[in-house]
Amino acid sequence: MDFTNPLVYGVPCFLGLIALELTYSKVLDNKELYKWKDLISSVSLGVGSAVVAALIKTVSIVVIFKFAYDIFNPLVDGVRTNIMGYESFGYVWYIWVICMLLDDFTYYWFHRQNHMVRFFWAAHIVHHSSDNFNLGTAVRNGWFTIFYKPFFYVWIVMIGFPPEMLVVCLGIEALWQFQLHTQYVKKMGFIEKFVNTHTMHQVHHARNIEYMDKNHGGFLNVFDRIFGTWKELDETIEIEYGVSTPPNSYNLYVILTHEYKNIWEDMKKSKNWYHKLMYIFGPPGWSHDGSTLTIKQMRKEMAKGNSVEK
C-alpha cells in the first residue's frame, strides 16, 4: 500500500505560517523576533535540507527500510511473516497508533543522542545555531543528519511495521515539530502533563545552563519525564537562545561545518587516541584537560557554588 508523505503538503503551509508570523511580528508585535539575514540563512538551509532529503530518501527508504523489512519479514505462502514467527503488521487503526508511539519513542532517543554525542551534535547544531526562536528557525535544518537518522528507526520495520507506515509517521512528527517553534503559544494547562508543547520547546532551544539538553521529545513529553530530561519553562528566567559555540556567520558553509572544524581543532590538542575519540564521540564540551566542560559538569560546578563559563 502506498501513502504520500505528509510533508509534501506541509511545506507550503510552513512557508505561509512563517510569512504570517513574520508579518504579525514586524507590524504589530516584536520587530526583533525575526532578523532578515538570519531568516534568509534559515530558509536557505531548509531548502537545501529538503533537496538533500529528496536525494537521500530513496536510499534510506528503499535500500535501508525496505531491505530490512524484506529480510526480517519475508513472504511465507504469500503472507508477510516476521522471522520471529508472527504475521507482520497491517494497516488497521491501532497499528498506526502503535507505530506512531514507537516513532515518538525513537525520536526521543535519536534527538537526545544528537545532543549527547558530539559527532551527531556537529550535524544537529545547525538547527540550534540561531539566537532567534521563531517559525523560521524550525526549517533551519542541518544537511547531514539524514545520513544516519534512518539507522535509528530501522528497528521499527524490522519488527514488522510497513516502511510506508513509518514514513508517514515520520512526516506527521515533522509537522508537529515545525509548529512548536513559536513564542506566541503560551502554556496549555492540562495538556502540558503529557504533550510536548511550545513553551517546552523554548526550553529546548535555550542556552541557559539550567535549560540545556532538556525536552528532547516529539509529540509527547512522557519519555523526557521517564528518563530525567524534562524541564518546565520558568517564566522568571530570561531565555537566551542559541548555542555556546555559535558559527557567528550567515554563510551556509560556515553554519553547516563550523562544529566539525571545532572537533578537528580539539583533536589536535592531545596525541592520546582515547582523547581524540572522545572529542568525536564524547559529549559536547568534554575535554581531556578540563579546559571546557560538559553540561553535566557545569551543573555540578554550579551546585558547588562555583562559577562556570558556557
ROLOLUM-727442 format. One record per residue: x, y, z of N, C-alpha, C in turn; residue in three letters. Coordinates in steps of 0.001 Angstrom, whole numbers, plus 500000, padded with zeros to 6 digits. Layout:
REM ROLOLUM-727442
XYZXYZXYZALA ...
END
This chain:
REM ROLOLUM-727442
500855498803500000500000500000500000500887501243500000MET 500553502215499171501351503435499056500668504591499781ASP 501482505423500412500988506610501094501850507791500698PHE 501278508991500780502021510212500495502578510775501787THR 503849511129501786504463511742502947503750513065503254ASN 503245513249504488502528514489504832503333515750504587PRO 504668515644504568505493516831504357505302517443502975LEU 504800516636502028504516517164500688503505518298500782VAL 502528518141501672501512519173501865501941520188502928TYR 502882519782503779503286520639504873504163521802504451GLY 505007521606503438505961522651503043505275523965502678VAL 504223523966501842503541525244501557502967525883502821PRO 502481525040503732501953525562504997503075526178505827CYS 504243525535505830505391526080506565505681527503506101PHE 505794527671504796506142528979504237505064530012504542LEU 503805529591504457502702530503504737502677530946506195GLY 502913530010507109502901530339508531504104531201508917LEU 505255530940508299506426531797508541506113533227508097ILE 505515533360506918505161534686506402504160535378507320ALA 503200534615507837502187535183508726502809535651510036LEU 503649534814510644504287535194511901505240536367511698GLU 505969536343510593506892537429510266506145538752510149LEU 505051538748509399504262539966509193503685540475510502THR 503104539559511269502497539945512551503537540548513492TYR 504702539907513577505733540394514498506279541749514065SER 506488541928512779507064543188512291506074544347512377LYS 504807544049512138503810545118512060503171545416513417VAL 502884544360514198502062544551515384502734544225516712LEU 503801543461516704504274542967517989505759543222518231ASP 506621542294517871508037542334518217508894542391516968ASN 509384543557516656510170543739515430511497542987515472LYS 511938542578516674513214541872516821513062540358516766GLU 511840539874516633511633538420516621512332537785515426LEU 512299538467514294512969537996513074514073538966512682TYR 515208538429512309516275539220511702516437538727510270LYS 516479539642509323516383539271507918517499538326507476TRP 518739538626507817519850537774507398519725536380508007LYS 519301536341509274519128535059509947518015534254509287ASP 516919534922508945515799534244508286516219533701506926LEU 516959534496506161517417534039504847518308532806504996ILE 519188532815505986520043531655506235519209530437506604SER 518227530636507491517394529519507947516597528908506797SER 515972529767505998515166529268504874516061528595503839VAL 517235529164503590518168528554502634518614527183503117SER 518888527057504415519259525765504976518104524784504876LEU 516881525283505071515709524423504954515508523914503543GLY 515686524797502569515561524387501160516634523357500816VAL 517870523640501236518952522699500978518713521357501637GLY 518199521385502862517895520150503575516828519341502840SER 515825520034502304514769519348501561515313518691500296ALA 516238519377499634516842518817498421517675517585498760VAL 518510517709499802519330516573500221518452515408500645VAL 517392515720501409516483514666501866515827513959500687ALA 515443514733499664514813514129498488515778513194497764ALA 517056513581497716518050512751497037518371511492497834LEU 518385511619499160518780510514500021517596509618500379ILE 516381510158500275515204509418500730515069508069500042LYS 515347508029498753515244506766498027516185505728498624THR 517389506169498971518360505252499569517885504803500943VAL 517463505785501779517089505458503150515848504581503225SER 514899504798502306513659504038502353513789502713501608ILE 514250502786500369514316501577499553515437500660500020VAL 516636501224500147517797500394500462517818499975501931VAL 517457500890502834517541500567504255516218500018504783ILE 515159500836504753513881500402505313513307499192504582PHE 513219499287503261512590498187502525513461496926502566LYS 514765497112502480515660495956502543515524495253503892PHE 515535496027504973515399495438506309514034494785506484ALA 512993495440505957511638494878506058511551493543505338TYR 512113493478504134512060492231503353512868491118504009ASP 514003491461504592514844490446505233514186489887506489ILE 513626490761507305513066490339508586511581489967508495PHE 510964490275507352509545489959507169509324489340505795ASN 509882488159505552509763487540504228508340487057503946PRO 508058486876502675506770486297502277506799484793502516LEU 505853484315503280505712482888503544504303482469503112VAL 504228481691502045502923481309501473502078482536501152ASP 502747483570500634502042484777500218501701485733501341GLY 502152485444502559501838486296503718503137486812504334VAL 503205488127504592504372488698505250504453488144506674ARG 505552487468506978505700486824508276507050487205508878THR 507018487758510083508258488135510744509067486897511082ASN 510389487041511097511256485893511369511049485337512778ILE 510380486111513653510064485620514995508837484715514983MET 508145484629513817507052483677513678505655484245513625GLY 505502485554513883504163486149513830503957486866512497TYR 502688487067512150502366487755510898502709489240511029GLU 503394489781510033503766491194510044502518492064510097SER 502680493289510555501534494136510863500894494738509610PHE 499586494920509695498832495517508594498549496980508849GLY 497411497453508350497140498887508379495898499257509193TYR 495509498427510146494359498773510984494745499938511896VAL 493743500632512416493983501914513090494898501791514299TRP 494733500724515094495543500623516304497013500322515992TYR 497284499728514835498667499525514416499305500867514074ILE 498515501758513467499005503111513191499358503824514501TRP 498492503667515506498738504316516798500019503776517429VAL 500190502465517402501393501848517973502641502316517222ILE 502561502354515892503694502802515088504053504248515426CYS 503035505079515638503288506478515983503977506587517336MET 503569505749518290504197505755519610505649505286519540LEU 505891504244518743507262503749518576508120504790517860LEU 507533505485516893508230506569516211508601507664517204ASP 507670508003518097507908509069519069508981508660520074ASP 508944507402520499509960506871521403511338506926520740PHE 511402506538519467512664506558518733513136507983518509THR 512201508877518198512564510281518006513238510835519259TYR 512694510488520425513280510973521674514749510574521768TYR 515063509297521529516434508824521667517334509334520546TRP 516777509418519327517534509999518215517900511444518530PHE 516914512198518991517120513614519289518078513784520470HIS 517904512959521489518771513055522659520225512743522301ARG 520435511719521479521810511383521089522438512476520238GLN 521607513227519509522134514373518763522719515429519689ASN 522306515413520947522831516351521932523920515736522808HIS 523980514415522852524900513714523754526193513265523070MET 526165513058521764527333512587521010527802513727520114VAL 529033514162520295529468515388519629529454515275518109ARG 529753514096517570529736513936516117528323514155515574PHE 527313513675516310525926513930515914525565515395516156PHE 526060515933517264525788517336517586526324518271516503TRP 527437517893515880528018518728514818527046518896513662ALA 526211517891513428525188517994512389523942518722512904ALA 523589518430514153522336518968514715522477520418515176HIS 523693520851515482523902522196515997523383523266515037ILE 523325522915513752522802523843512736521420524340513133VAL 520586523428513608519209523780513966519163524715515172HIS 520150524615516045520168525411517278521016526672517165HIS 521665526872516044522700527905515966522174529323515840SER 520900529497515628520340530853515581520039531334516990SER 520231532633517238519852533176518542518433533737518517ASP 517683533350517471516269533682517380515450532401517538ASN 514232532534518037513330531387518135512008531783517495PHE 511768531270516304510563531578515557510328530457514543ASN 509265530560513775508945529506512812509999529396511714LEU 510732530477511474511831530403510517512920529470511019GLY 513165529500512341514165528610512929513783527147512735THR 512497526873512652512018525490512516512554524809511258ALA 512768525568510200513248524970508950514771525061508821VAL 515420525539509860516887525672509865517492524298510193ARG 517501523430509241517927522048509462519295521774508849ASN 520069520947509549521342520507509009521144519556507841GLY 522161519405507046522055518561505851522620517163506058TRP 523213516904507210523938515645507376523224514634508273PHE 522224515081509039521519514142509918520786513060509125THR 520362513388507898519614512439507085520437511187506773ILE 521765511303506833522619510172506501522609509093507590PHE 522369509501508842522374508496509906521018508315510595TYR 520092509226510387518783509126511034518064507812510744LYS 518037507304509499517300506056509232517745504873510085PRO 519013504856510500519521503722511269518944503691512687PHE 518475504829513186517799504856514481516403504248514379PHE 515777504372513212514379503986513045514187502610512402TYR 515225502038511848515070500819511049514518499654511864VAL 514733499660513179514236498560514007512714498439513949TRP 512035499565513666510562499536513626510068498701512455ILE 510719498820511298510312497980510165510827496557510345VAL 511924496387511049512457495044511278511475494187512086MET 510726494799513011509793494014513817508428493856513151ILE 508261494461511943507057494135511190506171495267510747GLY 506530496516511032505713497643510575506117498021509153PHE 505145498190508251505463498506506848506274499791506729PRO 507263499843505851508064501070505667507227502290505358PRO 506172502118504534505326503257504162504639503859505389GLU 504239503000506318503598503473507539504571504301508366MET 505794503820508490506800504543509255507102505895508625LEU 507186505946507304507480507210506613506384508236506888VAL 505118507796506890504012508709507193504120509207508628VAL 504435508313509564504582508707510967505729509707511139CYS 506819509496510415507932510438510456507497511815509947LEU 506684511823508897506190513085508348505284513816509315GLY 504403513066510000503499513677510989504309514273512130ILE 505330513540512561506207514037513635506872515352513223GLU 507330515421511977507991516632511489507023517815511457ALA 505768517561511095504764518626511080504560519192512485LEU 504482518291513468504295518736514850505494519541515324TRP 506686519059514999507899519742515421507983521157514843GLN 507545521332513600507609522656512977506836523684513790PHE 505582523375514113504736524389514737505104524668516199GLN 505984523855516771506432524119518145507339525346518239LEU 507876525790517104508870526866517110508225528249517048HIS 507329528508517957506744529845518033506629530252519488THR 506794531541519752506661532061521108505252532573521389GLN 504384532500520388503049533072520544502050532130521199TYR 502414530872521390501537529933522092502090529755523496VAL 501278530091524497501730530048525878501426528678526496LYS 501616528564527797501374527301528479499933526852528289LYS 499748525533528196498470524974527747497776524122528806MET 498049524379530073497318523735531150497514522233531214GLY 496401521504531277496422520053531466497201519335530368PHE 497163519868529147497857519243528018499350519104528300ILE 499887520033529097501320520017529408501744518774530186GLU 500767518040530746501087516851531527501697515747530672LYS 501336515716529385501808514600528559502260514998527155PHE 501924516197526703502271516617525349503478517553525379VAL 504351517420524407505478518337524241504955519618523609ASN 505004520709524325504357521946523893505374523009523497THR 504850524152523091505664525246522576506609525813523639HIS 506121525977524865506988526519525914508091525518526271THR 507780524232526201508805523217526464509886523239525390MET 509471523539524174510465523588523099511294524865523166HIS 510730525909523745511543527102524007512679526755524970GLN 512355525953525984513378525477526917514458524710526157VAL 514042523859525240514985523020524498515969523865523683HIS 515515524992523169516364525834522324517164526870523119HIS 516976526895524424517686527875525244519121527436525517ALA 520002528412525691521377528088526068521667528458527522ARG 520617528760528284520767528883529730521190527519530276ASN 522149527498531188522693526227531663521607525331532256ILE 520664525928532989519619525121533624518656524502532601GLU 518676525014531362517756524526530332518417523609529297TYR 519726523653529182520381522934528081520201521424528211MET 520055520767527046519876519312526954518623518829527666ASP 517564519609527563516270519231528134515223519165527026LYS 514148518412527296512960518352526439513272517910525005ASN 513663516648524874514006516095523569512813515454522861HIS 511646515462523486510509514720522959509953515249521654GLY 509143514411521007508466514773519771507060515242520079GLY 506080514332519963504702514644520349504545514703521860PHE 505117513724522529504882513530523954506085513974524779LEU 505814514328526037506919514633526945507137513516527959ASN 506395512419527823506466511348528817507853510707528858VAL 508532510613527720509853509990527705510883510900528381PHE 510723512207528220511575513145528955511344512993530454ASP 510093512839530837509784512691532262510347511382532806ARG 510201510298532049510672508983532490512188508948532612ILE 512882509539531617514340509417531548515088510636532076PHE 514365511526532759515017512587533508515496513787532725GLY 514904514059531564515349515213530776514246516265530595THR 513183516161531391512084517124531248512350518358532099TRP 511992519518531539512154520780532263511036521731531869LYS 510344522251532859509275523220532600509860524617532420GLU 509202525407531592509618526795531404509385527585532678LEU 510414528255533159510316529164534295510213530575533731ASP 509049531173533852508807532467533219509557533614533908GLU 510216533334535036511012534360535705512446534397535163THR 512805533389534351514148533324533775514108533876532351ILE 514968534814532050515050535352530692515818534366529808GLU 515162533880528769515769532875527903516794533505526969ILE 517927532840526840518914533179525829518925532029524824GLU 518570532309523582518524531269522566519870531147521867TYR 520108529951521329521343529742520580522207528667521205GLY 523499528707520915524442527686521380525676528342521986VAL 526432527544522724527630528069523388528744528399522403SER 528793527642521297529822527885520275529139528203518950THR 528617529407518796527876529768517581528802529935516379PRO 528270529805515182529089529997513978529475531448513742PRO 528703532380514314528960533821514124529067534172512647ASN 528168533610511868528186533843510425526817533510509852SER 526506534164508740525294533820507996525625532989506763TYR 526895532680506595527349531869505470526927530413505680ASN 526248529834504703525709528477504869526807527458505123LEU 527921527578504422529015526623504584529550526672506015TYR 529722527862506547530227528019507916529234527440508923VAL 527951527746508721526919527252509641526884525721509641ILE 527008525124508471526920523669508344528152522948508876LEU 529314523582508834530555522854509096531350523354510301THR 530937524437510962531814525038511967532120524093513125HIS 531153523244513520531415522360514654532347521212514269GLU 532301520773513013533272519770512564534687520349512631TYR 534805521607512266536108522280512354536572522358513802LYS 535633522668514714535973522741516133536436521381516660ASN 535767520312516206536167518960516618537604518683516174ILE 537901519013514928539239518782514391540295519556515187TRP 540000520792515515540940521596516288541144521002517683GLU 540080520503518293540193519902519624540984518594519578ASP 540801517821518518541528516554518399543046516770518371MET 543457517904517855544888518190517750545507518608519088LYS 544672518772520125545179519210521426545870518083522184LYS 545609516837521790546206515710522508546638514632521517SER 547750513970521830548225512873520993547616511535521416LYS 546923511526522538546296510315523052545072509969522201ASN 545032508737521673543939508368520776542592508263521495TRP 542618507910522767541364507906523536540795509315523605TYR 541649510286523857541207511676523899540646512113522547HIS 541328511731521480540861512097520144539466511535519877LYS 539264510268520240537960509633520021536881510270520896LEU 537252510666522106536280511317522981535869512678522439MET 536803513378521799536448514653521181535444514456520043TYR 535441513266519449534499512971518366533195512409518905ILE 533293511412519784532117510647520195531690510888521641PHE 532464511670522362532056512023523715531007513123523693GLY 530536513547524852529530514617524899530122515965524535PRO 529358516854523934529855518203523638530384518866524909PRO 531500519534524781532106520205525926533163519389526630GLY 533229518072526343534239517235527004535636517697526588TRP 536559517685527542537957517979527230538856517138528124SER 540010516807527628540932515949528388541630516691529513HIS 541634518014529440542350518805530433541440519706531266ASP 540112519560531074539177520370531854539048521801531386GLY 539612522095530220539540523471529714538121523839529288SER 537351522849528890535924523045528605535157521947529329THR 533895522216529638533094521295530436531835520870529708LEU 531358519680530016530055519233529523528967519911530348THR 527729519800529891526621520404530638526511519790532034ILE 526667518469532138526595517821533452527685518355534377LYS 528896518518533841529995519046534651529721520488535079GLN 529144521286534167528807522671534513527804522715535666MET 526802521850535594525766521849536635526346521400537976ARG 527281520458537950527930520021539189528726521164539798LYS 529424521913538949530198523053539437529278524130540011GLU 528146524351539341527190525341539843526615524910541184MET 526370523595541314525836523064542584526816523263543723ALA 528112523278543395529151523516544405529324525004544712LYS 528647525829543922528768527266544117529851527901543295GLY 530430527130542368531480527658541501530870528300540253ASN 531467529348539764531000529971538518531593529229537331SER 530846529126536274531311528448535068531039529320533853VAL 531859529138532831531668529846531577531095528882530564GLU 530084529352529814529474528498528784530345528448527557LYS 
END
